[in-house]
Amino acid sequence: MRKHIIGKNGISYTLGEDGFFYPNLRLIDETEYDIGRFGRLHERYLKKYQKWVYLELLTSARLNGYLHEVDVRCNE
């Protein structure tokens, strides 16, 4: 049995020790910024009142950059 396959959806899979194939996924590289007070406050606001925006930014790996931009603008 082959250890690596490519599915019909174009995703490559690797055979695990338990006999199941697992997708070869990797995280998107994102620059880590330090988030200040205003960025953390805005993150709490998004989590509480605009959860869908928060989840979209989080899953697209844009949350940290967005919060950094908010923090910089507020500090100006």
Backbone as a ProteinNet text record, in pm:
[ID]
protein_1_A
[PRIMARY]
MRKHIIGKNGISYTLGEDGFFYPNLRLIDETEYDIGRFGRLHERYLKKYQKWVYLELLTSARLNGYLHEVDVRCNE
[TERTIARY]
85.2	0	89.8	51.6	130.3	113.8	219.9	215.8	162.7	175.1	129.3	38.2	-74.8	-165.6	-215.6	-268.1	-331.3	-477.4	-567.2	-710.2	-767.3	-893.8	-962.1	-972.7	-967.4	-977.5	-843.4	-734.3	-603.2	-520.5	-572.8	-501.6	-422.2	-297.7	-216.9	-242.8	-236	-263.4	-147.1	-123.9	-20.2	-84	-37.6	-88.8	-34.5	-125.8	-87.3	-61.6	-8.3	22.5	-102.7	-217.2	-342.3	-413.1	-353.2	-411.4	-501.3	-521	-603	-514	-567.3	-495.9	-534.2	-432.8	-453.4	-403.7	-478.3	-436.6	-307.9	-225	-102	-135.7	-172.3	-210.5	-99	-88.8	8.7	-55.1	-7.7	-59.1	3.2	-72.8	-22.7	73.9	189.5	285.9	232.4	234.1	185	287.3	310.9	401.8	336.7	410.3	359.1	392.1	290.9	307.8	272.3	335	294.2	165.8	67.9	-61.6	-69.1	-97.6	-106.1	-245.9	-266.8	-391.4	-514.1	-508.3	-625.7	-654.6	-551.4	-570.7	-637.8	-596.2	-658.5	-802.6	-830.2	-968.2	-1057	-1003.7	-1082	-1103.5	-1004.4	-1020.7	-1132.8	-1139.7	-1248.9	-1383.3	-1387.5	-1511.8	-1556	-1461.7	-1496.1	-1546.5	-1481.6	-1522.8	-1664.1	-1698.5	-1827.9	-1941.4	-1915.6	-2024.4	-2021.9	-1907	-1898.3	-1818.8	-1874.1	-1804.2	-1770.3	-1857.7	-1832.1	-1712	-1693.9	-1576.9	-1451	-1458.2	-1345.4	-1304.1	-1400.7	-1369.7	-1315	-1365.5	-1314.9	-1168.9	-1138.2	-999.9	-907.9	-957.4	-877.6	-846.4	-947.3	-926.8	-851	-849.8	-774.2	-634.4	-596.1	-462.8	-434.7	-538.3	-520.5	-549.3	-583.9	-626.2	-514.3	-395.2	-285.5	-249.3	-239.7	-208.7	-317.1	-441.8	-554.5	-552.7	-531.6	-528.7	-409.7	-298.6	-182.3	-213.8	-280.6	-317.4	-413.1	-510.9	-605	-528	-436	-357.5	-273.2	-209.8	-125.3	-209.5	-324.5	-411.6	-464.8	-498.8	-550.9	-442	-321.2	-211.3	-169.8	-200.8	-169.6	-263.8
-118.1	0	124.5	223.9	347.1	432.1	505.3	589.5	729.5	774.1	907.2	893.7	961.4	963.7	1106.3	1134.2	1262.9	1233.2	1296.6	1273.4	1343.2	1316.7	1379	1530.2	1576.3	1719.3	1790.6	1717.1	1777.8	1785.5	1738	1741.6	1612.2	1624.8	1504.2	1447.9	1316.4	1246	1153.2	1133.3	1041.6	934.7	811.9	698.5	703	699.4	699	558.5	548.6	418.2	334.6	401.6	330.4	283.2	308.9	262.1	363.2	480.8	585.4	686.4	748.4	853.8	988.4	1071.9	1203.5	1309.2	1421.3	1525.5	1594.3	1629.6	1703.4	1852.1	1904	2044.4	2121.7	2249.5	2333.8	2470.1	2536.9	2669.1	2774	2877.4	2989.5	3068.4	3101.1	3180.5	3322.2	3369	3502.4	3572.2	3698.2	3776.4	3801.1	3776.5	3799.7	3942.1	4017.2	4153.1	4155.4	4247	4270.1	4352.2	4307.8	4376	4453.7	4581	4666.9	4668.5	4765.5	4775.5	4785.9	4875	4898	4778.4	4710.7	4590.2	4480.2	4464.6	4362.8	4398.1	4527.3	4569.8	4542.5	4570.1	4546.5	4396.7	4316.2	4171.3	4122.2	4172.6	4134.2	4177.8	4297.8	4346.5	4253.8	4217.2	4128.4	3993.9	3938.4	3808.2	3813.7	3926.5	3936.8	3979.2	4077.1	4136.7	4105.5	4068.8	4038.4	3909.4	3802.6	3675.1	3626.2	3649.1	3603.3	3674.3	3804.4	3877.9	3823.7	3801.2	3746.6	3609.8	3522.7	3388.7	3392.7	3482.5	3494.8	3540.6	3640.5	3688.9	3582.2	3509.8	3406	3291	3243.1	3128.3	3164	3290.5	3331.5	3379.9	3367.3	3405.6	3554.3	3637.4	3782	3855.3	3783.7	3847.7	3930.1	3873.1	3942.8	4071.3	4067.8	4187.3	4293.1	4249	4342	4411.1	4333.6	4392.3	4485.8	4453.2	4542.2	4675.1	4667.5	4789.7	4875.6	4812.9	4885.4	4953.3	4881.8	4935.6	5054.6	5043.6	5153.9	5276.7	5257.9	5372.2	5439.7	5360.8	5418.1	5493.5	5445.2	5513.3	5641.8	5652.8	5778.4	5886.5
0	0	0	-78.5	-88.9	35.8	73.1	192	161.1	35.9	-3.6	-125.4	-120.3	-234.5	-254	-371.4	-398.9	-430.4	-353	-369.4	-490.7	-519	-632.6	-615.8	-490.6	-462.2	-473.9	-504.8	-522.6	-395.7	-284.5	-157.1	-142.4	-97.1	-77.1	62.5	72.5	197.6	230	359.7	406.5	492.1	473.2	549.3	691.8	788.9	928.9	978.7	1099.7	1159	1183.1	1196.3	1223	1095.5	979.2	854.6	784.7	842.7	781.7	712	606.3	536.7	597	623.4	681.5	583.4	571.3	476.5	522.7	426.1	454.5	452.9	566.6	578.7	646.1	612.3	679.1	701.9	803.7	836	745.5	719.5	641.4	728.9	673.2	749.1	765.9	888.2	918.4	1005.6	978.8	1061	1196	1300.5	1435.7	1478.1	1511	1561.1	1709.1	1780.5	1918.6	1916.3	1991.3	1995.8	2125.9	2114.4	2231.5	2291.8	2377.2	2452.9	2362.4	2265.3	2180.6	2089.5	2045.1	1965.6	2046.3	2172.3	2258.2	2290.5	2310.9	2336	2214.2	2096.4	1974.5	1953.1	1988.4	1976.1	2066.7	2190	2280.3	2225.2	2165.3	2105.1	1991.6	1904.8	1793.4	1842.9	1943.7	1997.3	2053.3	2116.4	2183.8	2090.9	2004	1926.9	1777.2	1722.5	1579.5	1560	1612.7	1613.4	1472.7	1377	1240.2	1179.7	1207.5	1157.6	1224	1354.3	1429.2	1372.4	1351.2	1300.5	1158.5	1076.3	939.7	940	1021.9	1030.7	1089.2	1187.9	1252.3	1157.2	1086.3	998.2	870.8	832.9	714	750.1	877.3	927.2	907.8	919.8	907.3	1037.9	1144.2	1269	1331.4	1341.7	1408.4	1335.2	1203.7	1125.9	1137.7	1137	1150.5	1286.4	1393.1	1526.9	1543.6	1480.7	1485.9	1417.7	1303.6	1230.8	1313.9	1378.8	1465.5	1578.5	1640	1751.6	1708.3	1592.8	1543.1	1516	1450.3	1420	1546.2	1645.8	1769.7	1845.5	1839.4	1908.5	1840	1710.8	1640.3	1686.7
[MASK]
++++++++++++++++++++++++++++++++++++++++++++++++++++++++++++++++++++++++++++

